[in-house]
Amino acid sequence: MEDTTFTLPVTPRQIAYARALAMRNQTLLPWEIQQDRRSLSAWIEAQAALTPVPATDSRPTSKQVAFAERIARIKRRAVPDECFRDKGLMSKWIDGNR
């Protein structure tokens, strides 16, 4: 007997979900995986189990900036420019000037 395996085509919903997972995890969706329903399903299961890559934005939030500017007005000081580029520095400046 011959050992023949049939590959089922992927569904549009599978592709859409796989692309969303690839964006969330910041990884590539290999072309070979997209050709077979079973291999794509296995890839989806592996990617869904991973924790998403955090969006690390080092800039301070708008609430931090507004609070720091309010403190600066009350204390009649200026918020240093480097604090507007780093969330940690802004937090330290706020804590030191409360």
Secondary structure by P-SEA (a helix, b strand, c coil): ccbbbbbbbbcaaaaaaaaaaaaaacccccaaaaacaaaaaaaaaaaaaccccccccccccaaaaaaaaaaaaaacccccaaaaacaaaaaaaaaacc
